[in-house]
Amino acid sequence: MELILKSNNEQSIAKIIALAKSLDVVIEKKNTDINNPAKATIKERILSFKATGPSSFGDAQLWEKELREDRNLPFS
């Protein structure tokens, strides 16, 4: 079984590690910052992205209209 605990409180983590050692539980520690500013910056850049020029794909509505103009719909 695997249990993941995340905390920025070093004292709490130390107590949990001491308890785990007394219970013969294997501990693997990964240093990850919960409030990683780099992740927040990347997320903000993605969410606030604005294109500076026209889409390289063109106008999707015009393309679909041209593609389907020769088809007869079954209910018309």
All heavy atoms as a GROMACS GRO file, in nm:
protein
  599
    1MET      N    1   0.085  -0.117   0.000
    1MET     CA    2   0.000   0.000   0.000
    1MET      C    3   0.089   0.123   0.000
    1MET      O    4   0.198   0.124   0.056
    1MET     CB    5  -0.091   0.001   0.123
    1MET     CG    6  -0.176   0.125   0.128
    1MET     SD    7  -0.308   0.128   0.251
    1MET     CE    8  -0.220   0.115   0.403
    2GLU      N    9   0.040   0.228  -0.063
    2GLU     CA   10   0.114   0.354  -0.068
    2GLU      C   11   0.027   0.464  -0.011
    2GLU      O   12  -0.092   0.472  -0.040
    2GLU     CB   13   0.149   0.385  -0.214
    2GLU     CG   14   0.230   0.509  -0.231
    2GLU     CD   15   0.271   0.530  -0.375
    2GLU    OE1   16   0.326   0.437  -0.436
    2GLU    OE2   17   0.248   0.641  -0.426
    3LEU      N   18   0.088   0.550   0.068
    3LEU     CA   19   0.018   0.662   0.130
    3LEU      C   20   0.100   0.788   0.103
    3LEU      O   21   0.219   0.792   0.130
    3LEU     CB   22   0.006   0.640   0.281
    3LEU     CG   23  -0.056   0.751   0.363
    3LEU    CD1   24  -0.203   0.772   0.322
    3LEU    CD2   25  -0.048   0.718   0.510
    4ILE      N   26   0.037   0.889   0.047
    4ILE     CA   27   0.107   1.014   0.016
    4ILE      C   28   0.057   1.122   0.111
    4ILE      O   29  -0.062   1.148   0.120
    4ILE     CB   30   0.081   1.055  -0.130
    4ILE    CG1   31   0.133   0.947  -0.224
    4ILE    CG2   32   0.145   1.189  -0.159
    4ILE    CD1   33   0.097   0.970  -0.369
    5LEU      N   34   0.151   1.182   0.181
    5LEU     CA   35   0.120   1.291   0.274
    5LEU      C   36   0.195   1.415   0.225
    5LEU      O   37   0.313   1.408   0.194
    5LEU     CB   38   0.165   1.257   0.416
    5LEU     CG   39   0.108   1.128   0.475
    5LEU    CD1   40   0.178   1.095   0.605
    5LEU    CD2   41  -0.040   1.142   0.496
    6LYS      N   42   0.126   1.528   0.222
    6LYS     CA   43   0.190   1.652   0.180
    6LYS      C   44   0.173   1.757   0.289
    6LYS      O   45   0.063   1.776   0.340
    6LYS     CB   46   0.127   1.704   0.050
    6LYS     CG   47   0.146   1.611  -0.067
    6LYS     CD   48   0.081   1.667  -0.191
    6LYS     CE   49   0.097   1.572  -0.307
    6LYS     NZ   50   0.037   1.625  -0.430
    7SER      N   51   0.283   1.824   0.322
    7SER     CA   52   0.276   1.928   0.424
    7SER      C   53   0.397   2.019   0.411
    7SER      O   54   0.505   1.976   0.369
    7SER     CB   55   0.275   1.866   0.563
    7SER     OG   56   0.278   1.967   0.661
    8ASN      N   57   0.376   2.145   0.445
    8ASN     CA   58   0.488   2.240   0.452
    8ASN      C   59   0.537   2.256   0.596
    8ASN      O   60   0.631   2.328   0.621
    8ASN     CB   61   0.446   2.376   0.396
    8ASN     CG   62   0.440   2.376   0.246
    8ASN    OD1   63   0.508   2.300   0.181
    8ASN    ND2   64   0.358   2.462   0.191
    9ASN      N   65   0.472   2.188   0.690
    9ASN     CA   66   0.508   2.197   0.830
    9ASN      C   67   0.614   2.091   0.861
    9ASN      O   68   0.585   1.972   0.869
    9ASN     CB   69   0.382   2.175   0.916
    9ASN     CG   70   0.408   2.200   1.062
    9ASN    OD1   71   0.520   2.181   1.111
    9ASN    ND2   72   0.305   2.240   1.133
   10GLU      N   73   0.737   2.135   0.877
   10GLU     CA   74   0.849   2.043   0.899
   10GLU      C   75   0.836   1.965   1.029
   10GLU      O   76   0.876   1.850   1.038
   10GLU     CB   77   0.982   2.120   0.897
   10GLU     CG   78   1.018   2.176   0.761
   10GLU     CD   79   1.046   2.067   0.657
   10GLU    OE1   80   1.100   1.961   0.694
   10GLU    OE2   81   1.014   2.089   0.539
   11GLN      N   82   0.778   2.026   1.132
   11GLN     CA   83   0.762   1.958   1.261
   11GLN      C   84   0.665   1.842   1.248
   11GLN      O   85   0.688   1.733   1.302
   11GLN     CB   86   0.715   2.055   1.368
   11GLN     CG   87   0.821   2.157   1.406
   11GLN     CD   88   0.769   2.257   1.508
   11GLN    OE1   89   0.648   2.274   1.522
   11GLN    NE2   90   0.860   2.323   1.579
   12SER      N   91   0.557   1.863   1.177
   12SER     CA   92   0.459   1.756   1.158
   12SER      C   93   0.520   1.641   1.079
   12SER      O   94   0.500   1.524   1.112
   12SER     CB   95   0.336   1.808   1.084
   12SER     OG   96   0.268   1.904   1.161
   13ILE      N   97   0.594   1.674   0.976
   13ILE     CA   98   0.659   1.570   0.895
   13ILE      C   99   0.759   1.492   0.980
   13ILE      O  100   0.767   1.369   0.970
   13ILE     CB  101   0.729   1.634   0.772
   13ILE    CG1  102   0.625   1.694   0.678
   13ILE    CG2  103   0.815   1.533   0.699
   13ILE    CD1  104   0.530   1.594   0.615
   14ALA      N  105   0.835   1.562   1.065
   14ALA     CA  106   0.932   1.494   1.152
   14ALA      C  107   0.862   1.396   1.246
   14ALA      O  108   0.912   1.284   1.269
   14ALA     CB  109   1.012   1.597   1.231
   15LYS      N  110   0.748   1.434   1.300
   15LYS     CA  111   0.673   1.345   1.388
   15LYS      C  112   0.622   1.223   1.313
   15LYS      O  113   0.626   1.110   1.364
   15LYS     CB  114   0.556   1.420   1.452
   15LYS     CG  115   0.597   1.524   1.553
   15LYS     CD  116   0.477   1.600   1.606
   15LYS     CE  117   0.518   1.711   1.701
   15LYS     NZ  118   0.403   1.790   1.746
   16ILE      N  119   0.574   1.244   1.192
   16ILE     CA  120   0.523   1.133   1.111
   16ILE      C  121   0.636   1.037   1.076
   16ILE      O  122   0.620   0.915   1.082
   16ILE     CB  123   0.453   1.186   0.984
   16ILE    CG1  124   0.325   1.260   1.022
   16ILE    CG2  125   0.424   1.073   0.885
   16ILE    CD1  126   0.262   1.338   0.909
   17ILE      N  127   0.753   1.092   1.041
   17ILE     CA  128   0.870   1.007   1.008
   17ILE      C  129   0.913   0.927   1.131
   17ILE      O  130   0.942   0.807   1.121
   17ILE     CB  131   0.985   1.094   0.954
   17ILE    CG1  132   0.948   1.148   0.816
   17ILE    CG2  133   1.115   1.015   0.948
   17ILE    CD1  134   1.044   1.252   0.761
   18ALA      N  135   0.915   0.991   1.248
   18ALA     CA  136   0.954   0.920   1.371
   18ALA      C  137   0.855   0.807   1.401
   18ALA      O  138   0.896   0.696   1.438
   18ALA     CB  139   0.960   1.018   1.488
   19LEU      N  140   0.726   0.834   1.384
   19LEU     CA  141   0.625   0.730   1.406
   19LEU      C  142   0.641   0.616   1.307
   19LEU      O  143   0.634   0.498   1.345
   19LEU     CB  144   0.485   0.790   1.396
   19LEU     CG  145   0.369   0.692   1.410
   19LEU    CD1  146   0.371   0.626   1.548
   19LEU    CD2  147   0.237   0.762   1.385
   20ALA      N  148   0.665   0.650   1.182
   20ALA     CA  149   0.681   0.546   1.079
   20ALA      C  150   0.802   0.458   1.109
   20ALA      O  151   0.796   0.336   1.094
   20ALA     CB  152   0.694   0.612   0.942
   21LYS      N  153   0.911   0.520   1.153
   21LYS     CA  154   1.031   0.442   1.186
   21LYS      C  155   1.005   0.348   1.303
   21LYS      O  156   1.049   0.233   1.304
   21LYS     CB  157   1.148   0.535   1.217
   21LYS     CG  158   1.207   0.599   1.094
   21LYS     CD  159   1.322   0.691   1.130
   21LYS     CE  160   1.378   0.757   1.006
   21LYS     NZ  161   1.486   0.852   1.037
   22SER      N  162   0.930   0.394   1.403
   22SER     CA  163   0.901   0.309   1.518
   22SER      C  164   0.807   0.194   1.480
   22SER      O  165   0.807   0.090   1.546
   22SER     CB  166   0.840   0.391   1.632
   22SER     OG  167   0.712   0.437   1.598
   23LEU      N  168   0.730   0.211   1.373
   23LEU     CA  169   0.640   0.106   1.326
   23LEU      C  170   0.700   0.022   1.213
   23LEU      O  171   0.631  -0.061   1.154
   23LEU     CB  172   0.507   0.169   1.277
   23LEU     CG  173   0.425   0.242   1.384
   23LEU    CD1  174   0.307   0.312   1.317
   23LEU    CD2  175   0.376   0.145   1.489
   24ASP      N  176   0.827   0.044   1.183
   24ASP     CA  177   0.898  -0.028   1.075
   24ASP      C  178   0.829  -0.008   0.940
   24ASP      O  179   0.809  -0.103   0.864
   24ASP     CB  180   0.912  -0.178   1.107
   24ASP     CG  181   1.005  -0.202   1.224
   24ASP    OD1  182   1.102  -0.124   1.238
   24ASP    OD2  183   0.979  -0.295   1.301
   25VAL      N  184   0.793   0.116   0.912
   25VAL     CA  185   0.732   0.151   0.784
   25VAL      C  186   0.838   0.218   0.698
   25VAL      O  187   0.912   0.304   0.745
   25VAL     CB  188   0.612   0.247   0.804
   25VAL    CG1  189   0.556   0.294   0.671
   25VAL    CG2  190   0.504   0.180   0.886
   26VAL      N  191   0.848   0.175   0.573
   26VAL     CA  192   0.946   0.232   0.481
   26VAL      C  193   0.899   0.370   0.436
   26VAL      O  194   0.783   0.389   0.401
   26VAL     CB  195   0.964   0.140   0.357
   26VAL    CG1  196   1.061   0.202   0.258
   26VAL    CG2  197   1.013   0.003   0.400
   27ILE      N  198   0.992   0.465   0.436
   27ILE     CA  199   0.959   0.602   0.396
   27ILE      C  200   1.043   0.641   0.276
   27ILE      O  201   1.165   0.621   0.275
   27ILE     CB  202   0.987   0.701   0.512
   27ILE    CG1  203   0.896   0.670   0.628
   27ILE    CG2  204   0.971   0.844   0.465
   27ILE    CD1  205   0.918   0.760   0.746
   28GLU      N  206   0.978   0.697   0.175
   28GLU     CA  207   1.047   0.755   0.060
   28GLU      C  208   1.010   0.902   0.057
   28GLU      O  209   0.894   0.937   0.046
   28GLU     CB  210   1.002   0.689  -0.070
   28GLU     CG  211   1.042   0.544  -0.082
   28GLU     CD  212   0.994   0.483  -0.212
   28GLU    OE1  213   0.961   0.558  -0.306
   28GLU    OE2  214   0.988   0.360  -0.218
   29LYS      N  215   1.110   0.988   0.069
   29LYS     CA  216   1.083   1.131   0.075
   29LYS      C  217   1.118   1.195  -0.059
   29LYS      O  218   1.227   1.174  -0.113
   29LYS     CB  219   1.166   1.195   0.187
   29LYS     CG  220   1.135   1.342   0.206
   29LYS     CD  221   1.213   1.398   0.324
   29LYS     CE  222   1.182   1.545   0.341
   29LYS     NZ  223   1.262   1.606   0.447
   30LYS      N  224   1.023   1.272  -0.110
   30LYS     CA  225   1.046   1.349  -0.232
   30LYS      C  226   1.029   1.495  -0.196
   30LYS      O  227   0.928   1.533  -0.138
   30LYS     CB  228   0.945   1.310  -0.340
   30LYS     CG  229   0.957   1.168  -0.386
   30LYS     CD  230   0.853   1.138  -0.491
   30LYS     CE  231   0.859   0.993  -0.533
   30LYS     NZ  232   0.756   0.962  -0.632
   31ASN      N  233   1.128   1.574  -0.227
   31ASN     CA  234   1.119   1.716  -0.196
   31ASN      C  235   1.041   1.788  -0.306
   31ASN      O  236   1.093   1.815  -0.413
   31ASN     CB  237   1.258   1.778  -0.183
   31ASN     CG  238   1.328   1.732  -0.058
   31ASN    OD1  239   1.264   1.710   0.043
   31ASN    ND2  240   1.459   1.716  -0.065
   32THR      N  241   0.916   1.811  -0.279
   32THR     CA  242   0.832   1.886  -0.372
   32THR      C  243   0.769   2.001  -0.297
   32THR      O  244   0.723   1.985  -0.185
   32THR     CB  245   0.721   1.798  -0.432
   32THR    OG1  246   0.644   1.743  -0.326
   32THR    CG2  247   0.778   1.686  -0.516
   33ASP      N  248   0.768   2.114  -0.360
   33ASP     CA  249   0.708   2.232  -0.299
   33ASP      C  250   0.561   2.236  -0.338
   33ASP      O  251   0.528   2.240  -0.456
   33ASP     CB  252   0.780   2.358  -0.346
   33ASP     CG  253   0.733   2.482  -0.274
   33ASP    OD1  254   0.656   2.469  -0.176
   33ASP    OD2  255   0.775   2.592  -0.314
   34ILE      N  256   0.473   2.233  -0.241
   34ILE     CA  257   0.329   2.233  -0.268
   34ILE      C  258   0.287   2.360  -0.339
   34ILE      O  259   0.208   2.360  -0.432
   34ILE     CB  260   0.250   2.214  -0.138
   34ILE    CG1  261   0.277   2.076  -0.081
   34ILE    CG2  262   0.101   2.234  -0.161
   34ILE    CD1  263   0.217   2.054   0.056
   35ASN      N  264   0.341   2.471  -0.295
   35ASN     CA  265   0.306   2.600  -0.354
   35ASN      C  266   0.416   2.644  -0.450
   35ASN      O  267   0.475   2.750  -0.435
   35ASN     CB  268   0.286   2.705  -0.244
   35ASN     CG  269   0.175   2.666  -0.150
   35ASN    OD1  270   0.072   2.619  -0.194
   35ASN    ND2  271   0.197   2.682  -0.022
   36ASN      N  272   0.442   2.562  -0.550
   36ASN     CA  273   0.549   2.588  -0.646
   36ASN      C  274   0.515   2.710  -0.732
   36ASN      O  275   0.419   2.707  -0.808
   36ASN     CB  276   0.566   2.463  -0.733
   36ASN     CG  277   0.687   2.474  -0.822
   36ASN    OD1  278   0.743   2.579  -0.842
   36ASN    ND2  279   0.726   2.361  -0.878
   37PRO      N  280   0.593   2.817  -0.720
   37PRO     CA  281   0.563   2.937  -0.798
   37PRO      C  282   0.581   2.916  -0.948
   37PRO      O  283   0.513   2.980  -1.028
   37PRO     CB  284   0.660   3.041  -0.745
   37PRO     CG  285   0.767   2.965  -0.676
   37PRO     CD  286   0.708   2.835  -0.634
   38ALA      N  287   0.669   2.825  -0.989
   38ALA     CA  288   0.688   2.800  -1.131
   38ALA      C  289   0.562   2.740  -1.193
   38ALA      O  290   0.522   2.779  -1.303
   38ALA     CB  291   0.808   2.707  -1.152
   39LYS      N  292   0.498   2.647  -1.123
   39LYS     CA  293   0.374   2.588  -1.173
   39LYS      C  294   0.264   2.693  -1.185
   39LYS      O  295   0.189   2.696  -1.281
   39LYS     CB  296   0.326   2.476  -1.081
   39LYS     CG  297   0.387   2.343  -1.107
   39LYS     CD  298   0.318   2.240  -1.020
   39LYS     CE  299   0.370   2.102  -1.046
   39LYS     NZ  300   0.303   2.002  -0.962
   40ALA      N  301   0.255   2.778  -1.086
   40ALA     CA  302   0.153   2.884  -1.088
   40ALA      C  303   0.176   2.980  -1.204
   40ALA      O  304   0.082   3.022  -1.270
   40ALA     CB  305   0.154   2.959  -0.956
   41THR      N  306   0.302   3.011  -1.231
   41THR     CA  307   0.335   3.101  -1.341
   41THR      C  308   0.299   3.039  -1.475
   41THR      O  309   0.238   3.104  -1.560
   41THR     CB  310   0.486   3.135  -1.339
   41THR    OG1  311   0.519   3.191  -1.213
   41THR    CG2  312   0.522   3.232  -1.450
   42ILE      N  313   0.331   2.912  -1.492
   42ILE     CA  314   0.299   2.842  -1.617
   42ILE      C  315   0.148   2.833  -1.634
   42ILE      O  316   0.095   2.859  -1.744
   42ILE     CB  317   0.364   2.702  -1.618
   42ILE    CG1  318   0.516   2.715  -1.625
   42ILE    CG2  319   0.310   2.619  -1.734
   42ILE    CD1  320   0.589   2.587  -1.601
   43LYS      N  321   0.076   2.800  -1.528
   43LYS     CA  322  -0.069   2.791  -1.536
   43LYS      C  323  -0.130   2.925  -1.576
   43LYS      O  324  -0.219   2.932  -1.661
   43LYS     CB  325  -0.125   2.745  -1.401
   43LYS     CG  326  -0.274   2.731  -1.399
   43LYS     CD  327  -0.323   2.685  -1.263
   43LYS     CE  328  -0.473   2.678  -1.259
   43LYS     NZ  329  -0.522   2.638  -1.126
   44GLU      N  330  -0.080   3.031  -1.516
   44GLU     CA  331  -0.132   3.165  -1.547
   44GLU      C  332  -0.104   3.203  -1.692
   44GLU      O  333  -0.188   3.260  -1.760
   44GLU     CB  334  -0.070   3.269  -1.452
   44GLU     CG  335  -0.123   3.408  -1.471
   44GLU     CD  336  -0.272   3.420  -1.450
   44GLU    OE1  337  -0.326   3.350  -1.364
   44GLU    OE2  338  -0.335   3.500  -1.522
   45ARG      N  339   0.014   3.168  -1.743
   45ARG     CA  340   0.047   3.198  -1.883
   45ARG      C  341  -0.044   3.123  -1.979
   45ARG      O  342  -0.088   3.178  -2.080
   45ARG     CB  343   0.192   3.161  -1.913
   45ARG     CG  344   0.292   3.260  -1.854
   45ARG     CD  345   0.433   3.224  -1.891
   45ARG     NE  346   0.450   3.228  -2.036
   45ARG     CZ  347   0.552   3.173  -2.100
   45ARG    NH1  348   0.644   3.108  -2.032
   45ARG    NH2  349   0.561   3.181  -2.229
   46ILE      N  350  -0.076   2.998  -1.947
   46ILE     CA  351  -0.163   2.919  -2.033
   46ILE      C  352  -0.305   2.975  -2.031
   46ILE      O  353  -0.368   2.990  -2.135
   46ILE     CB  354  -0.162   2.771  -1.989
   46ILE    CG1  355  -0.026   2.709  -2.021
   46ILE    CG2  356  -0.274   2.693  -2.057
   46ILE    CD1  357  -0.005   2.572  -1.962
   47LEU      N  358  -0.354   3.007  -1.912
   47LEU     CA  359  -0.492   3.055  -1.900
   47LEU      C  360  -0.512   3.195  -1.958
   47LEU      O  361  -0.622   3.229  -2.000
   47LEU     CB  362  -0.536   3.052  -1.754
   47LEU     CG  363  -0.550   2.913  -1.693
   47LEU    CD1  364  -0.584   2.923  -1.545
   47LEU    CD2  365  -0.656   2.832  -1.766
   48SER      N  366  -0.407   3.276  -1.961
   48SER     CA  367  -0.422   3.413  -2.011
   48SER      C  368  -0.367   3.430  -2.152
   48SER      O  369  -0.348   3.543  -2.197
   48SER     CB  370  -0.353   3.511  -1.915
   48SER     OG  371  -0.214   3.486  -1.914
   49PHE      N  372  -0.344   3.321  -2.225
   49PHE     CA  373  -0.288   3.329  -2.361
   49PHE      C  374  -0.384   3.398  -2.456
   49PHE      O  375  -0.504   3.369  -2.460
   49PHE     CB  376  -0.256   3.189  -2.413
   49PHE     CG  377  -0.209   3.190  -2.555
   49PHE    CD1  378  -0.079   3.226  -2.584
   49PHE    CD2  379  -0.294   3.156  -2.658
   49PHE    CE1  380  -0.035   3.229  -2.716
   49PHE    CE2  381  -0.251   3.159  -2.790
   49PHE     CZ  382  -0.121   3.196  -2.818
   50LYS      N  383  -0.332   3.492  -2.531
   50LYS     CA  384  -0.408   3.561  -2.634
   50LYS      C  385  -0.327   3.553  -2.764
   50LYS      O  386  -0.209   3.588  -2.766
   50LYS     CB  387  -0.432   3.708  -2.599
   50LYS     CG  388  -0.505   3.731  -2.469
   50LYS     CD  389  -0.652   3.702  -2.485
   50LYS     CE  390  -0.726   3.740  -2.359
   50LYS     NZ  391  -0.810   3.641  -2.305
   51ALA      N  392  -0.389   3.510  -2.871
   51ALA     CA  393  -0.321   3.501  -3.000
   51ALA      C  394  -0.291   3.641  -3.052
   51ALA      O  395  -0.372   3.733  -3.038
   51ALA     CB  396  -0.407   3.425  -3.100
   52THR      N  397  -0.175   3.658  -3.112
   52THR     CA  398  -0.136   3.789  -3.164
   52THR      C  399  -0.171   3.805  -3.312
   52THR      O  400  -0.171   3.916  -3.362
   52THR     CB  401   0.016   3.811  -3.147
   52THR    OG1  402   0.085   3.705  -3.214
   52THR    CG2  403   0.053   3.813  -3.000
   53GLY      N  404  -0.200   3.697  -3.379
   53GLY     CA  405  -0.232   3.705  -3.521
   53GLY      C  406  -0.344   3.610  -3.556
   53GLY      O  407  -0.399   3.541  -3.470
   54PRO      N  408  -0.381   3.606  -3.682
   54PRO     CA  409  -0.488   3.515  -3.723
   54PRO      C  410  -0.444   3.369  -3.710
   54PRO      O  411  -0.326   3.337  -3.717
   54PRO     CB  412  -0.513   3.552  -3.869
   54PRO     CG  413  -0.388   3.617  -3.915
   54PRO     CD  414  -0.327   3.682  -3.795
   55SER      N  415  -0.542   3.284  -3.695
   55SER     CA  416  -0.514   3.141  -3.682
   55SER      C  417  -0.457   3.086  -3.811
   55SER      O  418  -0.501   3.122  -3.921
   55SER     CB  419  -0.643   3.066  -3.648
   55SER     OG  420  -0.623   2.928  -3.654
   56SER      N  421  -0.361   2.998  -3.801
   56SER     CA  422  -0.302   2.938  -3.920
   56SER      C  423  -0.397   2.837  -3.984
   56SER      O  424  -0.374   2.792  -4.095
   56SER     CB  425  -0.171   2.869  -3.885
   56SER     OG  426  -0.194   2.766  -3.790
   57PHE      N  427  -0.505   2.805  -3.915
   57PHE     CA  428  -0.602   2.710  -3.968
   57PHE      C  429  -0.710   2.780  -4.050
   57PHE      O  430  -0.789   2.714  -4.115
   57PHE     CB  431  -0.669   2.633  -3.853
   57PHE     CG  432  -0.573   2.548  -3.778
   57PHE    CD1  433  -0.527   2.586  -3.652
   57PHE    CD2  434  -0.526   2.429  -3.831
   57PHE    CE1  435  -0.439   2.508  -3.582
   57PHE    CE2  436  -0.436   2.350  -3.761
   57PHE     CZ  437  -0.392   2.390  -3.637
   58GLY      N  438  -0.716   2.910  -4.043
   58GLY     CA  439  -0.817   2.983  -4.118
   58GLY      C  440  -0.949   2.989  -4.044
   58GLY      O  441  -0.956   2.963  -3.924
   59ASP      N  442  -1.054   3.023  -4.116
   59ASP     CA  443  -1.188   3.036  -4.058
   59ASP      C  444  -1.257   2.902  -4.061
   59ASP      O  445  -1.294   2.852  -4.167
   59ASP     CB  446  -1.267   3.141  -4.135
   59ASP     CG  447  -1.403   3.168  -4.074
   59ASP    OD1  448  -1.432   3.112  -3.968
   59ASP    OD2  449  -1.479   3.246  -4.133
   60ALA      N  450  -1.280   2.842  -3.946
   60ALA     CA  451  -1.339   2.708  -3.938
   60ALA      C  452  -1.481   2.707  -3.991
   60ALA      O  453  -1.522   2.611  -4.059
   60ALA     CB  454  -1.336   2.659  -3.794
   61GLN      N  455  -1.556   2.812  -3.964
   61GLN     CA  456  -1.696   2.817  -4.008
   61GLN      C  457  -1.704   2.822  -4.160
   61GLN      O  458  -1.784   2.752  -4.222
   61GLN     CB  459  -1.765   2.938  -3.947
   61GLN     CG  460  -1.912   2.944  -3.982
   61GLN     CD  461  -1.979   3.066  -3.918
   61GLN    OE1  462  -1.911   3.154  -3.869
   61GLN    NE2  463  -2.110   3.068  -3.921
   62LEU      N  464  -1.619   2.901  -4.222
   62LEU     CA  465  -1.616   2.912  -4.368
   62LEU      C  466  -1.574   2.780  -4.431
   62LEU      O  467  -1.632   2.734  -4.529
   62LEU     CB  468  -1.522   3.025  -4.410
   62LEU     CG  469  -1.508   3.050  -4.558
   62LEU    CD1  470  -1.642   3.091  -4.618
   62LEU    CD2  471  -1.402   3.156  -4.585
   63TRP      N  472  -1.474   2.715  -4.373
   63TRP     CA  473  -1.426   2.588  -4.424
   63TRP      C  474  -1.537   2.483  -4.421
   63TRP      O  475  -1.559   2.411  -4.517
   63TRP     CB  476  -1.306   2.540  -4.341
   63TRP     CG  477  -1.262   2.402  -4.373
   63TRP    CD1  478  -1.181   2.363  -4.475
   63TRP    CD2  479  -1.297   2.281  -4.304
   63TRP    NE1  480  -1.162   2.227  -4.474
   63TRP    CE2  481  -1.233   2.175  -4.369
   63TRP    CE3  482  -1.376   2.254  -4.193
   63TRP    CZ2  483  -1.247   2.043  -4.327
   63TRP    CZ3  484  -1.388   2.122  -4.152
   63TRP    CH2  485  -1.324   2.020  -4.218
   64GLU      N  486  -1.607   2.475  -4.309
   64GLU     CA  487  -1.714   2.376  -4.296
   64GLU      C  488  -1.827   2.405  -4.395
   64GLU      O  489  -1.882   2.314  -4.457
   64GLU     CB  490  -1.768   2.373  -4.154
   64GLU     CG  491  -1.871   2.264  -4.132
   64GLU     CD  492  -1.914   2.252  -3.988
   64GLU    OE1  493  -1.881   2.339  -3.906
   64GLU    OE2  494  -1.983   2.154  -3.957
   65LYS      N  495  -1.860   2.531  -4.412
   65LYS     CA  496  -1.966   2.570  -4.505
   65LYS      C  497  -1.930   2.530  -4.648
   65LYS      O  498  -2.012   2.475  -4.722
   65LYS     CB  499  -1.988   2.721  -4.496
   65LYS     CG  500  -2.112   2.771  -4.560
   65LYS     CD  501  -2.125   2.921  -4.531
   65LYS     CE  502  -2.263   2.968  -4.565
   65LYS     NZ  503  -2.281   3.109  -4.536
   66GLU      N  504  -1.807   2.555  -4.688
   66GLU     CA  505  -1.762   2.519  -4.823
   66GLU      C  506  -1.756   2.367  -4.840
   66GLU      O  507  -1.790   2.315  -4.946
   66GLU     CB  508  -1.624   2.579  -4.850
   66GLU     CG  509  -1.627   2.729  -4.867
   66GLU     CD  510  -1.488   2.788  -4.879
   66GLU    OE1  511  -1.389   2.713  -4.869
   66GLU    OE2  512  -1.478   2.911  -4.895
   67LEU      N  513  -1.714   2.298  -4.739
   67LEU     CA  514  -1.702   2.153  -4.746
   67LEU      C  515  -1.837   2.085  -4.759
   67LEU      O  516  -1.853   1.989  -4.833
   67LEU     CB  517  -1.630   2.100  -4.620
   67LEU     CG  518  -1.605   1.950  -4.615
   67LEU    CD1  519  -1.498   1.912  -4.716
   67LEU    CD2  520  -1.563   1.908  -4.476
   68ARG      N  521  -1.938   2.137  -4.694
   68ARG     CA  522  -2.068   2.071  -4.689
   68ARG      C  523  -2.171   2.129  -4.786
   68ARG      O  524  -2.284   2.082  -4.790
   68ARG     CB  525  -2.124   2.080  -4.546
   68ARG     CG  526  -2.040   2.002  -4.448
   68ARG     CD  527  -2.089   2.028  -4.308
   68ARG     NE  528  -2.002   1.962  -4.212
   68ARG     CZ  529  -2.040   1.861  -4.136
   68ARG    NH1  530  -2.162   1.816  -4.142
   68ARG    NH2  531  -1.955   1.806  -4.052
   69GLU      N  532  -2.136   2.229  -4.865
   69GLU     CA  533  -2.236   2.293  -4.949
   69GLU      C  534  -2.292   2.202  -5.058
   69GLU      O  535  -2.405   2.219  -5.102
   69GLU     CB  536  -2.180   2.421  -5.010
   69GLU     CG  537  -2.079   2.400  -5.120
   69GLU     CD  538  -2.026   2.532  -5.173
   69GLU    OE1  539  -2.079   2.638  -5.138
   69GLU    OE2  540  -1.930   2.527  -5.249
   70ASP      N  541  -2.218   2.101  -5.100
   70ASP     CA  542  -2.266   2.013  -5.206
   70ASP      C  543  -2.344   1.893  -5.153
   70ASP      O  544  -2.391   1.811  -5.232
   70ASP     CB  545  -2.150   1.965  -5.291
   70ASP     CG  546  -2.045   1.886  -5.212
   70ASP    OD1  547  -2.047   1.898  -5.088
   70ASP    OD2  548  -1.968   1.812  -5.273
   71ARG      N  549  -2.361   1.880  -5.024
   71ARG     CA  550  -2.432   1.765  -4.967
   71ARG      C  551  -2.580   1.800  -4.948
   71ARG      O  552  -2.614   1.907  -4.901
   71ARG     CB  553  -2.373   1.726  -4.832
   71ARG     CG  554  -2.233   1.675  -4.842
   71ARG     CD  555  -2.188   1.629  -4.708
   71ARG     NE  556  -2.045   1.598  -4.712
   71ARG     CZ  557  -1.973   1.570  -4.607
   71ARG    NH1  558  -2.028   1.570  -4.489
   71ARG    NH2  559  -1.846   1.543  -4.618
   72ASN      N  560  -2.664   1.705  -4.982
   72ASN     CA  561  -2.807   1.720  -4.957
   72ASN      C  562  -2.839   1.658  -4.822
   72ASN      O  563  -2.801   1.546  -4.793
   72ASN     CB  564  -2.889   1.650  -5.065
   72ASN     CG  565  -2.873   1.718  -5.199
   72ASN    OD1  566  -2.862   1.841  -5.206
   72ASN    ND2  567  -2.872   1.640  -5.306
   73LEU      N  568  -2.910   1.735  -4.742
   73LEU     CA  569  -2.948   1.684  -4.613
   73LEU      C  570  -3.068   1.589  -4.629
   73LEU      O  571  -3.153   1.610  -4.716
   73LEU     CB  572  -2.985   1.799  -4.519
   73LEU     CG  573  -2.870   1.895  -4.486
   73LEU    CD1  574  -2.922   2.011  -4.403
   73LEU    CD2  575  -2.759   1.822  -4.413
   74PRO      N  576  -3.078   1.485  -4.551
   74PRO     CA  577  -3.183   1.384  -4.570
   74PRO      C  578  -3.324   1.438  -4.542
   74PRO      O  579  -3.420   1.380  -4.589
   74PRO     CB  580  -3.147   1.275  -4.470
   74PRO     CG  581  -3.057   1.338  -4.371
   74PRO     CD  582  -2.987   1.451  -4.441
   75PHE      N  583  -3.336   1.547  -4.471
   75PHE     CA  584  -3.467   1.597  -4.436
   75PHE      C  585  -3.504   1.723  -4.516
   75PHE      O  586  -3.602   1.789  -4.488
   75PHE     CB  587  -3.480   1.626  -4.288
   75PHE     CG  588  -3.366   1.706  -4.232
   75PHE    CD1  589  -3.366   1.844  -4.240
   75PHE    CD2  590  -3.260   1.643  -4.169
   75PHE    CE1  591  -3.262   1.918  -4.190
   75PHE    CE2  592  -3.155   1.716  -4.118
   75PHE     CZ  593  -3.156   1.854  -4.128
   76SER      N  594  -3.429   1.758  -4.621
   76SER     CA  595  -3.463   1.878  -4.698
   76SER      C  596  -3.536   1.845  -4.825
   76SER      O  597  -3.539   1.741  -4.876
   76SER     CB  598  -3.335   1.958  -4.729
   76SER     OG  599  -3.247   1.881  -4.806
   0.00000   0.00000   0.00000
